[in-house]
Amino acid sequence: MSLGHALLGLLERGPGHGYDLKKAYDDRFGQDRPLHYGQVYTTLSRLLRNGLVQEAGVEAGAGPERKRYAITDAGVTDVETWLATPEKPEPYLQNTLYTKVVLALLSGRAAAGVLDSQRAAHLDAMRVLTRRKTDGDLADQLICDYALFHLEADLRWLELTADRLDQLAERIGR
């Protein structure tokens, strides 16, 4: 996800300080990876330089002055374009797991063990996500569903690969 577009989208609701934007981002998108303040201010500087946001005032407080940022018309257009542009589907045609299986076979190690340990890791992750989904709000449920569906697809691949392990070993010529 583009952090710049996320911040622009949050600014469409109204001007805000970097602190407000970080909090709104973390509340909605950063449950697993909250932003660092440096990321927010670096991104805001870039958006300002590119004319997608503008300063909407400075407020004095107990600490340093706080700049408020507002989205510009160009920023709104940029968000509209980003939202209307589909994400490129990313087929993981050459992933790390496949590489590990092939290298295990080439080296005479137990590729089935690689698949088994990966299956166990996936199942553990799925249990954690299922608990989180059960206890979470709608946003958590949707995020967890997305991750669970991807893990399920990975598990299907693990099973298929385990079924074809002998064929793969023969093909790559151990």
Protein Blocks (a to p, Z undefined) as FASTA:
>chain_A
ZZklmmmmmmmnoccdfklmmmmmmmmmmmmmccdfklmmmmmmmmmmnopaccebdcdd
fbdcdddddddfklmmmmmmmmmpccdddddfbcfklmmmmmmmmnopafklmmmmmmmm
mmmmmmmmmmmmmmmcfklmmmmmmmmmmmmmmmmmmmmmmmmmmmmmmmnoZZ
